[in-house]
Amino acid sequence: MTKNELAERSKVSPSFLSDLTTGSGNPSLKTMEAIASALGTPLPMLLEATDMPEDVLEQLKDGKFSKALPPNFEWVAAALPSHQAFIVRRWAKEAKTKIADE
């Protein structure tokens, strides 16, 4: 998908998309949701994409991407009380280690 196609689908200007790709733009959550929707990607995955291994990012770039997570793993987004979020962040760190070891 070209930047102009993404701009058309997301209703975000091509110049602002350029700002985002160079790191000089600061999108609102509404803008990020529009971009994620236009890409057909869940917003949490879009926001966490930089945590993906380099080979997975290459697959995404080349359009060959099938699934980022190994079997028995799934992406989850939730609003939690602080004490529960602390536990979930610890679990997420452990899961990232397991995924990296596979």
Secondary structure, DSSP 8 states (H G I E B T S, - for coil): --HHHHHHHHT--HHHHHHHHHT-----HHHHHHHHHHHT--HHHHHHGGGS-HHHHHHHHHT----SS-TT---------HHHHHHHHHHHHHHHHHHHH-
